[in-house]
Amino acid sequence: MKLIISVVNDKDAGSLLATLVKEGYRATKLSSTGGFLREGNTTFFMGVEDEQVEPVVLKIREICHARQQVVSPLPSLAGMAEAYVSYPLEVTVGGAMIFILDIEETIRV
């Protein structure tokens, strides 16, 4: 058994959850915030059998695409905000970070 933890962009979360449920997978969804852009993410937790890992990862890859976005970076709290000049940056957002962990035991009550 495996635990798949997947951090995805909020824009992809609804489509991913709908697809996972339609395919018969269970997922726990948590709201999270990224550290770099301080924008919303969604973290999914899924317990799956070993043979289900590949199909789940393929679904995540199909739905969660990286894309370019122009952002104005926020000043650090340690810096002097008064002297801060913001220049727009083009960054890559979206996609997914997927962690796959071995599970020793699962208990559903």
Residue, then its C-alpha position, 0 to 999 in steps of 0.5 A: m500500500k502507498l500514500i500519495i501526497s500531491v500538492v497542486n495549484d488551486k486552479d487544477a484542484g477541482s478538476l483533479l478531485a472530480t476526476l479522481v472521484k469519477e475513477g473511484y479513488r478516495a482523496t482527502k483534500l487540504s487547503s495549503t499555501g505556497g511559500f514562494l508566491r504565497e498563493g493557494n495550493t491544494t494538498f491531496f492525500m490518497g491511500v492506494e494499492d501499489e498497482q494504483v500508483e501509476p494510474v493516479v500519477l498519470k491522472i495528476r500529470e494529465i490535469c495539473h499543467a505548469r504555466q507561466q504567470v506574471v507576478s509582483p513579488l512581495p517584500s520580505l518581512a525582514g526587509m524595509a518595505e518602504a524602500y521596496v520597489s516591485y518589478p513584475l516577474e514571469v514565473t512558472v506556476g501550476g504542475a504538481m509535486i507528488f510524494i509517494l510513501d510506503i504504508e505499513e498499515t491502514i486502519r479505517v474506523 
